[in-house]
Amino acid sequence: MTDLAATPTLAPWLPDGTMPSPRVLLLVETARREFMENGFDAVSIDGLARLTGVSKETIYRHFPDKTALLRAALASLRASFQTSASGLSRKSADPEVVLTEYARIIQDATINGGFLSATWLSIAIARTVPDIAIALQNDSLAGLLPLQQKLSEFAADAGKPVPIPLELAADFGSLAVEGARSLMGWPAPDDAERTRIAERVARLFLDGCSTTTVIAVPVVPDAADANWGRLKPPQDRPSHILMLLDVARDHFFAHGYQGVSLDEIGSIARVGRGTLYRHFRNKAGLFEASMLDAAQRLSACPPPLQTDLEPAAAL
């Protein structure tokens, strides 16, 4: 079980342990938006001072460097989530109602409030400022402690007084936001669909797969644009394109998007620049195609389900 007491988190907002004034709050919120939209490296203290009208002297008085400001900007996400989630458990004694409301709060915080962008940002900064990436992950888990407590209470009420690990609460959150769907850029579900998803996750955690409710699977939107649409199925691709995609995938995984050189990829795959740009237009196109190719390979060959085993063992 995760021991958050022994791991670093992002709170409090400010290095001196205080909460921000309205002026500093504007700075923190602006910094959060800029970090989310443009990435850590692209944001400067000078630029934030111009955007907010807060002098550099004031910024540095509260935040010794840009990393401290990033830490505060991300910590504000947790505070916002806790404000939304506080008091939910007092509204109803019905476990399904409570868990459905928790799922909706998690959805809205993720899709509307910046948690999803924070996930992407933590991935992007994992190598440059790993301590903040770890703290962000721990902060996200800490925000689920009330949910863990409610799950434990519901389990005890159902005659199963077993410890509920915090990771299970994290699984609840992942299912509530349909993480893969969100991270891959699919359209955000509307209000009615969010409620249906929340109810489905609540029933799954309370009743397992025994529910008789029919679960509607949403139609996956066509993910193809010009880059992916022009790429032939795996069995029809020329060997040099297969090699190019393999090399590109390995480089993007190993070095990240910014650290990849198209010239280096082309040289290793023995593919000329003309061929590369004709098929994929630019680095973004090659990145998209290589990631979708990797996803397609994973989804095309799921392991067989052993029907002679008990369901839990087979899964």
C-alpha positions in Angstrom: 0.0 0.0 0.0 1.3 3.5 -0.8 2.6 5.3 2.2 2.0 9.0 1.4 3.4 10.1 4.7 6.8 9.0 3.5 6.6 10.6 0.1 6.8 14.2 -1.1 3.7 16.1 -2.1 3.2 19.5 -3.6 1.2 21.3 -0.8 1.4 23.9 0.6 1.1 26.3 -2.2 3.9 28.7 -1.2 7.4 27.8 -0.1 6.9 29.6 3.2 3.8 27.5 4.0 1.2 30.2 3.5 -1.7 30.4 1.2 -1.5 33.0 -1.6 -3.0 36.5 -1.7 -5.3 37.4 -4.5 -2.4 38.9 -6.5 -0.2 35.9 -6.0 -3.2 33.7 -6.7 -3.6 35.3 -10.1 0.1 34.7 -10.8 -0.2 31.0 -9.8 -3.3 30.4 -11.9 -1.7 32.2 -14.9 1.4 30.2 -14.5 -0.6 26.9 -14.3 -2.4 27.8 -17.6 0.9 28.7 -19.3 2.7 25.5 -18.1 -0.2 23.4 -19.3 -0.5 25.0 -22.7 3.1 25.6 -23.5 5.2 23.3 -21.4 7.8 24.0 -18.6 10.7 25.1 -20.8 8.6 27.6 -22.8 7.5 29.6 -19.8 9.6 32.4 -18.4 9.4 34.5 -15.3 9.7 37.6 -17.5 6.7 36.5 -19.6 4.6 35.7 -16.5 5.4 39.2 -15.1 4.1 40.8 -18.3 1.0 38.7 -18.4 0.0 39.3 -14.8 1.4 42.7 -14.0 3.2 41.2 -11.0 6.7 42.5 -10.8 9.6 40.1 -11.0 10.7 41.3 -7.5 7.3 40.1 -6.1 7.5 36.8 -8.0 11.0 36.0 -6.7 10.0 37.1 -3.2 7.5 34.2 -3.1 9.1 31.8 -5.5 12.9 31.5 -5.7 12.8 30.0 -9.1 10.5 28.7 -11.9 10.5 25.2 -10.4 9.0 26.6 -7.2 6.3 28.4 -9.2 5.5 25.2 -11.1 5.2 23.3 -7.8 2.7 25.9 -6.5 0.8 25.9 -9.7 0.3 22.2 -9.6 -0.5 22.2 -5.9 -3.4 24.5 -6.6 -5.0 21.7 -8.7 -5.2 19.5 -5.6 -6.7 22.3 -3.5 -9.3 22.9 -6.2 -10.2 19.2 -6.3 -10.5 18.9 -2.5 -12.8 21.9 -2.4 -15.1 20.2 -5.0 -15.0 16.9 -3.3 -15.4 18.1 0.3 -18.7 17.2 1.9 -19.8 14.7 -0.8 -20.0 11.8 1.7 -22.4 13.8 3.9 -25.0 14.3 1.1 -26.3 10.7 0.9 -25.9 7.4 2.7 -26.5 5.5 -0.5 -23.1 4.0 -1.6 -24.0 4.2 -5.3 -25.0 7.8 -5.0 -21.8 8.7 -3.2 -19.5 6.9 -5.6 -21.3 8.3 -8.6 -20.8 11.8 -7.3 -17.2 11.1 -6.6 -16.7 9.8 -10.1 -18.3 12.9 -11.5 -16.1 15.2 -9.4 -13.0 13.3 -10.7 -14.3 13.5 -14.3 -14.9 17.2 -14.1 -11.7 18.0 -12.4 -9.8 15.9 -15.0 -11.5 17.1 -18.1 -12.4 20.7 -17.2 -10.1 21.6 -14.3 -6.6 20.8 -15.6 -5.8 17.4 -14.1 -5.4 15.8 -17.5 -3.1 18.5 -18.6 -1.2 18.0 -15.4 -0.8 14.3 -16.2 0.7 15.2 -19.6 2.9 17.9 -17.9 4.2 15.4 -15.3 5.2 13.0 -18.1 7.0 15.8 -20.0 9.0 17.0 -16.9 9.7 13.5 -15.6 13.3 13.7 -16.7 14.1 17.4 -16.2 12.5 17.8 -12.7 11.7 14.3 -11.6 11.0 15.3 -8.0 8.1 17.4 -9.1 6.8 14.7 -11.3 6.9 12.2 -8.3 5.3 14.8 -6.1 2.5 15.4 -8.6 1.8 11.7 -8.7 1.7 11.5 -4.9 -0.5 14.6 -4.7 -3.0 12.9 -7.0 -3.1 9.9 -4.8 -3.4 12.0 -1.6 -6.5 13.6 -3.1 -8.1 10.2 -3.2 -7.7 9.4 0.5 -11.4 10.3 1.3 -12.5 8.0 -1.5 -10.3 5.2 -0.1 -12.0 5.7 3.3 -15.5 5.6 1.7 -14.7 2.4 -0.2 -13.4 0.8 3.1 -16.7 1.8 4.8 -18.8 0.4 2.0 -16.8 -2.9 2.1 -17.3 -3.2 5.8 -21.0 -2.5 5.5 -21.2 -5.3 2.9 -19.7 -7.7 5.4 -16.2 -7.6 3.9 -14.1 -5.5 6.4 -10.8 -5.8 4.4 -8.3 -3.0 3.9 -8.9 -1.1 0.7 -5.5 0.0 -0.8 -5.1 3.5 -2.1 -4.2 2.1 -5.5 -7.8 0.7 -5.8 -9.1 4.3 -5.3 -6.7 5.3 -8.1 -8.2 2.6 -10.3 -11.6 4.0 -9.6 -10.4 7.4 -10.8 -8.9 6.0 -13.9 -12.1 4.2 -14.8 -14.1 7.3 -14.1 -12.2 9.4 -16.5 -11.7 6.6 -19.0 -8.0 7.5 -19.0 -7.0 6.0 -22.4 -9.9 7.8 -24.1 -8.9 11.1 -22.5 -5.2 10.8 -23.0 -5.6 10.0 -26.7 -7.5 13.1 -27.4 -11.0 11.7 -28.0 -13.8 14.2 -27.6 -14.8 14.8 -24.0 -18.1 13.2 -23.1 -21.1 15.5 -22.6 -22.8 15.9 -19.3 -25.3 13.1 -19.8 -22.5 10.7 -20.9 -20.3 11.6 -17.9 -23.2 10.7 -15.6 -23.7 7.4 -17.3 -20.0 6.6 -17.0 -20.0 7.6 -13.4 -22.9 5.4 -12.6 -21.3 2.5 -14.4 -18.1 2.8 -12.5 -20.0 3.1 -9.2 -22.0 -0.1 -9.9 -18.8 -1.9 -11.0 -17.1 -1.2 -7.8 -20.1 -2.0 -5.7 -21.5 -5.1 -7.6 -18.6 -6.3 -9.8 -19.8 -7.7 -13.1 -23.0 -9.1 -11.6 -25.0 -6.1 -12.7 -27.7 -6.7 -15.3 -27.5 -3.2 -16.7 -26.5 -3.1 -20.3 -23.3 -1.2 -20.8 -23.3 0.9 -24.0 -19.8 1.0 -25.6 -19.3 4.4 -27.3 -18.3 4.4 -30.9 -14.6 5.2 -31.3 -14.1 8.3 -33.5 -12.0 7.9 -36.5 -8.5 8.8 -35.3 -7.0 9.1 -38.7 -5.8 12.4 -40.2 -3.7 12.8 -43.3 -0.7 11.2 -41.7 -2.3 8.0 -40.4 -4.9 7.7 -43.2 -2.2 7.5 -45.9 -0.4 4.7 -44.0 -1.2 1.2 -45.3 -2.1 -1.7 -43.1 0.9 -3.4 -41.6 0.9 -6.3 -44.0 0.9 -4.0 -47.0 3.7 -1.6 -45.9 7.1 -1.7 -47.6 9.9 -3.0 -45.4 11.6 0.4 -45.3 8.4 2.1 -43.8 8.1 -0.7 -41.2 11.7 -0.1 -40.2 11.2 3.6 -40.1 8.2 3.3 -37.8 10.0 0.8 -35.5 13.0 3.1 -35.2 10.8 6.2 -34.7 8.8 4.4 -31.9 11.9 3.4 -30.1 13.4 6.9 -30.3 10.3 8.6 -29.1 9.9 6.2 -26.2 13.6 6.6 -25.2 14.1 10.4 -25.7 10.7 12.0 -25.8 9.3 14.1 -28.5 11.6 17.0 -28.1 14.7 14.9 -27.9 14.2 13.1 -31.2 16.0 14.0 -34.4 14.4 13.1 -37.8 17.8 13.0 -39.4 19.0 10.5 -36.9 15.9 8.3 -37.3 16.2 8.5 -41.1 19.9 7.6 -40.9 19.3 4.5 -38.7 16.3 3.4 -40.7 18.1 4.1 -44.0 15.3 6.2 -45.2 15.9 9.5 -47.0 14.5 12.8 -45.9 12.4 13.0 -49.0 10.7 9.7 -48.3 10.2 10.6 -44.7 8.5 13.9 -45.4 6.5 12.5 -48.3 4.9 9.9 -46.0 4.6 11.8 -42.7 5.1 15.5 -43.6 6.9 16.4 -40.3 8.0 15.2 -36.9 4.4 15.5 -35.6 3.2 13.3 -38.4 5.8 10.6 -37.8 5.1 10.7 -34.0 1.4 10.2 -34.6 1.9 7.4 -37.0 4.4 5.5 -34.9 2.3 5.8 -31.7 -0.9 4.7 -33.5 1.0 1.9 -35.1 2.2 0.7 -31.7 -1.3 0.9 -30.3 -2.7 -1.0 -33.3 -0.2 -3.8 -32.8 -1.1 -4.1 -29.1 -4.9 -4.1 -29.8 -4.6 -6.6 -32.7 -3.2 -9.5 -30.7 -4.8 -9.8 -27.3 -4.0 -13.0 -25.4 -6.6 -15.7 -25.5 -8.9 -15.9 -22.5 -8.6 -19.3 -20.8 -12.3 -20.4 -20.4 -11.3 -23.4 -18.3 -10.3 -21.1 -15.4 -12.3 -19.2 -12.8 -13.1 -15.7 -14.2 -10.8 -13.9 -11.8 -7.9 -16.2 -12.6 -8.5 -16.0 -16.3 -8.6 -12.2 -16.3 
